Amino acid sequence: MNNGRVSIVSTHNEEVAVCIYNLDGRVLWQGVVAPGCAADTGLQDGGIYLIRMEQKK
């Protein structure tokens, strides 16, 4: 987290599906990150998040 924002960067050679949840299980952000690219989730609240990352096949 940087300045209250979560950034996801894919370093794999394939796309990575990302889903960020709060502790209640509500989806706060989801998207696909291309190889070598970054995605800014726009989440600004401090706290604990659950992050699921799945490599696209």
C-alpha positions as CSV (number, residue, x, y, z in Angstrom):
1,M,0.0,0.0,0.0
2,N,1.4,3.4,-1.0
3,N,-0.3,6.6,0.1
4,G,-3.4,4.7,1.1
5,R,-3.6,3.0,-2.3
6,V,-3.1,-0.7,-3.2
7,S,-1.1,-1.3,-6.4
8,I,-1.0,-4.7,-8.1
9,V,1.9,-5.4,-10.5
10,S,2.1,-8.6,-12.6
11,T,5.6,-9.9,-13.1
12,H,4.5,-13.2,-14.7
13,N,4.3,-13.9,-18.4
14,E,0.6,-14.2,-18.3
15,E,-2.4,-12.2,-17.1
16,V,-3.3,-12.4,-13.4
17,A,-6.9,-12.1,-12.2
18,V,-7.0,-10.2,-8.9
19,C,-9.9,-9.8,-6.5
20,I,-9.7,-7.8,-3.3
21,Y,-12.2,-8.4,-0.5
22,N,-12.9,-6.8,2.9
23,L,-13.0,-9.0,6.0
24,D,-16.8,-9.4,5.5
25,G,-16.2,-11.0,2.1
26,R,-17.5,-8.1,0.1
27,V,-15.6,-7.5,-3.2
28,L,-14.0,-4.1,-3.2
29,W,-12.1,-4.4,-6.4
30,Q,-11.5,-6.9,-9.2
31,G,-9.6,-6.8,-12.4
32,V,-7.1,-8.5,-14.7
33,V,-3.4,-7.3,-14.7
34,A,-1.4,-7.8,-17.8
35,P,2.2,-8.9,-17.7
36,G,4.6,-6.1,-16.7
37,C,1.6,-3.8,-16.0
38,A,0.3,-2.2,-12.8
39,A,-3.3,-1.7,-11.8
40,D,-4.2,0.9,-9.2
41,T,-7.2,-0.3,-7.2
42,G,-8.2,3.1,-5.9
43,L,-8.7,1.7,-2.4
44,Q,-7.8,4.4,0.1
45,D,-9.0,3.2,3.5
46,G,-6.5,1.6,5.8
47,G,-7.2,-1.8,7.1
48,I,-6.9,-5.5,6.4
49,Y,-7.8,-6.8,2.9
50,L,-7.9,-10.3,1.5
51,I,-6.4,-10.5,-1.9
52,R,-6.9,-13.5,-4.3
53,M,-4.6,-13.7,-7.3
54,E,-5.2,-16.3,-10.0
55,Q,-2.9,-16.8,-13.0
56,K,-4.9,-16.9,-16.3
57,K,-4.4,-20.0,-18.3
